[in-house]
């Protein structure tokens, strides 16, 4: 009889613990989804700002002639590591994104911020300084992101996938033509290209514990 009561007690303890864990997870997911929507909404709000000198401030928010509309679908947080979620929740969200990148097939929508700092890549992805900018007619646009959060969906990317990049100047579509794995010191993947190109960079392997030894590269050309 005592043994049966003990088993019943243990069962209730595990049941209660499960409810608490699921409740905490659901609440944290709600907060992060809401923050992702706020970042994207802030991007649209910034479209009303005026740029006085596009040459000297090309990495600032660009002037827009027509109001853009975007379905602010939250990112897929189910693939994120716990540490990435914790970092994202603690970050300041004051700066507006300079672009929104989306790969519809992967349910991936990422705000892009100016500069590939750790804070920016915790909040979204970062435009790599000294690479081509979105509004330039040629050159290689470098975008970096963390493998355990925003860019983890890239593990399933395929040749031919369409990448949409929306800025205040409009929306551009790119097609993935190559993926490859390189060493961290291989900076050639971000070299200037005579024609326009989009290059995404993240650490590899995606589920490696500790500092990842390689980089996963996604290369895409404008969709004609």
Beta strands, then each sheet from edge to edge (+ up, - down):
strand 1: 99-103
strand 2: 108-114
strand 3: 125-127
strand 4: 140-144
strand 5: 162-167
strand 6: 170-183
strand 7: 197-204
strand 8: 214-222
sheet 1: 1+ 2- 3- 4+ 7+ 8- 6+ 5- 1+
end
